């Protein structure tokens, strides 16, 4: 009886291993909630927003100017003149 019991356990273990192998062989189709192309667009938009908000914060808080002055062309011309000073 003990021999028969061990034999049954061995058979069930082998069956479990075979099942796992067949499951691994089957290709699973992965459905993403957010597609890769949308992730790229989101990252680009977040990057642009962080650059704009960082410029506004830096100009208004650190530079003691008005935050919306960052969007004026004359501000950037002045900054470029300071950077490219010869």
Rosetta silent file (secondary structure, phi, psi, omega in degrees, C-alpha in Angstrom):
SEQUENCE: XXXXXXXXXXXXXXXXXXXXXXXXXXXXXXXXXXXXXXXXXXXXXXXXXXXXXXXXXXXXXXXXXXXXXXXXXXXXXXXXXXXXXX
SCORE:     score description
SCORE:     0.000 S_00000001
   1 L     0.000  -40.185  178.732    0.000    0.000    0.000 S_00000001
   2 H   -65.949  -37.231  179.389    2.850    2.418    0.803 S_00000001
   3 H   -65.092  -41.456  179.350    4.481    1.586   -2.495 S_00000001
   4 H   -66.080  -39.077 -179.279    1.253    2.329   -4.334 S_00000001
   5 H   -65.743  -43.493  177.816    0.826    5.633   -2.473 S_00000001
   6 H   -64.118  -37.513  179.364    4.356    6.800   -3.387 S_00000001
   7 H   -64.471  -40.671  179.315    3.748    5.817   -6.990 S_00000001
   8 H   -66.120  -40.397  178.489    0.561    7.932   -7.112 S_00000001
   9 H   -63.759  -40.897  179.495    2.393   10.934   -5.654 S_00000001
  10 H   -64.176  -40.383  179.487    5.135   10.560   -8.242 S_00000001
  11 H   -65.284  -44.332 -179.115    2.580   10.396  -11.051 S_00000001
  12 H   -66.769  -35.395  178.008    0.764   13.487   -9.834 S_00000001
  13 H   -64.924  -41.372  178.702    4.047   15.374   -9.499 S_00000001
  14 H   -64.838  -40.662  178.718    4.970   14.484  -13.063 S_00000001
  15 H   -63.616  -39.918  178.979    1.558   15.577  -14.298 S_00000001
  16 H   -64.277  -41.376  178.369    1.924   18.898  -12.508 S_00000001
  17 H   -63.836  -41.044  179.319    5.336   19.442  -14.083 S_00000001
  18 H   -64.852  -40.824  178.524    3.957   18.625  -17.533 S_00000001
  19 H   -61.556  -42.916  179.472    1.068   21.039  -17.019 S_00000001
  20 H   -62.056  -41.460 -179.844    3.454   23.819  -16.037 S_00000001
  21 H   -64.866  -40.869  179.841    5.567   23.221  -19.124 S_00000001
  22 H   -68.781  -34.878  176.749    2.552   23.332  -21.431 S_00000001
  23 H   -65.544  -40.796 -179.681    1.348   26.546  -19.792 S_00000001
  24 H   -66.949  -33.086 -178.641    4.773   28.109  -20.249 S_00000001
  25 H   -71.218  -32.406  179.650    4.844   27.078  -23.898 S_00000001
  26 L   -67.897  132.639  179.030    1.531   28.754  -24.648 S_00000001
  27 L   -82.506  131.043  177.540    2.034   32.345  -25.676 S_00000001
  28 L   -97.037  134.727  175.851    0.059   34.817  -23.643 S_00000001
  29 L   -86.036  122.525 -176.991   -1.238   37.902  -25.328 S_00000001
  30 L   -96.944  121.784  178.720   -0.452   40.861  -23.112 S_00000001
  31 L  -103.494  116.539 -179.505   -2.994   43.646  -23.139 S_00000001
  32 L   -89.385  142.139  177.341   -1.579   46.892  -21.810 S_00000001
  33 L   -70.006  -39.353  177.592   -3.850   49.434  -20.162 S_00000001
  34 L  -119.741  115.777 -178.509   -1.784   52.285  -21.591 S_00000001
  35 L   -63.736  158.625 -176.425   -0.191   51.573  -24.992 S_00000001
  36 H   -61.960  -42.198 -178.965    3.496   52.326  -25.496 S_00000001
  37 H   -62.652  -34.774  178.116    2.873   55.125  -28.003 S_00000001
  38 H   -72.428  -35.066  176.162    0.575   56.847  -25.504 S_00000001
  39 H   -62.156  -41.136  179.512    3.190   56.461  -22.762 S_00000001
  40 H   -63.510  -44.073  178.957    5.748   58.193  -24.979 S_00000001
  41 H   -63.289  -41.855  179.324    3.362   61.080  -25.659 S_00000001
  42 H   -62.595  -42.387  179.200    2.580   61.400  -21.944 S_00000001
  43 H   -63.809  -42.133  179.004    6.285   61.501  -21.068 S_00000001
  44 H   -63.750  -43.011  178.865    6.934   64.185  -23.705 S_00000001
  45 H   -65.003  -41.011  177.778    4.016   66.282  -22.435 S_00000001
  46 H   -65.461  -37.608  177.545    5.151   65.934  -18.820 S_00000001
  47 H   -63.732  -46.373  179.178    8.678   66.921  -19.825 S_00000001
  48 H   -62.395  -42.439  179.562    7.425   70.024  -21.661 S_00000001
  49 H   -64.401  -39.142  179.895    5.197   70.981  -18.721 S_00000001
  50 H   -68.495  -34.278  177.189    8.062   70.598  -16.266 S_00000001
  51 H   -66.866  -45.624 -179.749   10.317   72.798  -18.415 S_00000001
  52 H   -64.620  -47.390 -179.897    7.686   75.529  -18.661 S_00000001
  53 H   -66.057  -35.502  176.890    6.806   75.386  -14.972 S_00000001
  54 H   -65.896  -40.659  177.438   10.477   75.320  -14.018 S_00000001
  55 H   -65.398  -41.646  178.327   11.187   78.402  -16.121 S_00000001
  56 H   -63.798  -44.819  179.701    8.209   80.201  -14.606 S_00000001
  57 H   -63.587  -46.255 -179.104    9.255   79.266  -11.079 S_00000001
  58 H   -63.223  -40.609 -178.616   12.863   80.231  -11.672 S_00000001
  59 H   -73.438  -38.840 -175.891   11.991   83.576  -13.233 S_00000001
  60 H   -81.404  -46.557 -173.382    9.295   84.497  -10.717 S_00000001
  61 H   -85.650  -51.272 -177.135   10.705   83.190   -7.440 S_00000001
  62 H   -80.341  -32.146 -177.590   14.454   83.251   -7.922 S_00000001
  63 L   -97.062   -2.375 -179.671   14.563   86.158  -10.340 S_00000001
  64 L    51.249   43.743  174.166   11.848   88.194   -8.629 S_00000001
  65 L  -113.644 -171.069  176.631   10.007   88.856  -11.894 S_00000001
  66 L   -90.185  139.882 -175.500    6.485   88.066  -13.016 S_00000001
  67 H   -61.808  -36.773 -177.525    5.830   84.431  -13.903 S_00000001
  68 H   -79.366   -8.657  175.731    4.044   85.234  -17.161 S_00000001
  69 H   -69.939  -15.423  179.328    6.961   87.396  -18.360 S_00000001
  70 H   -62.992  -25.981 -176.168    8.761   84.145  -19.129 S_00000001
  71 H   -87.608   -0.994  179.879    6.660   83.805  -22.284 S_00000001
  72 L   -85.011  142.932 -178.103    7.747   87.148  -23.743 S_00000001
  73 H   -66.494  -36.510 -177.746   10.301   87.158  -26.544 S_00000001
  74 H   -63.126  -31.990  177.799   12.185   90.119  -25.077 S_00000001
  75 H   -63.354  -45.449 -177.645   12.914   88.120  -21.915 S_00000001
  76 H   -71.966  -33.814  175.298   14.583   85.349  -23.877 S_00000001
  77 H   -63.123  -42.735  178.347   16.520   87.776  -26.047 S_00000001
  78 H   -63.415  -43.164  179.697   17.863   89.390  -22.876 S_00000001
  79 H   -63.820  -44.085  178.830   18.782   85.993  -21.377 S_00000001
  80 H   -65.056  -35.759  175.868   20.556   84.927  -24.588 S_00000001
  81 H   -63.617  -37.531  178.270   22.434   88.243  -24.677 S_00000001
  82 H   -68.985  -39.048 -178.186   23.656   87.615  -21.140 S_00000001
  83 H   -71.986  -42.418 -175.914   24.722   84.056  -21.949 S_00000001
  84 L   -92.906   22.155 -178.232   26.435   84.872  -25.260 S_00000001
  85 L   -61.057  129.252  179.741   28.140   88.005  -23.937 S_00000001
  86 L  -112.502    0.000    0.000   31.475   88.525  -25.681 S_00000001
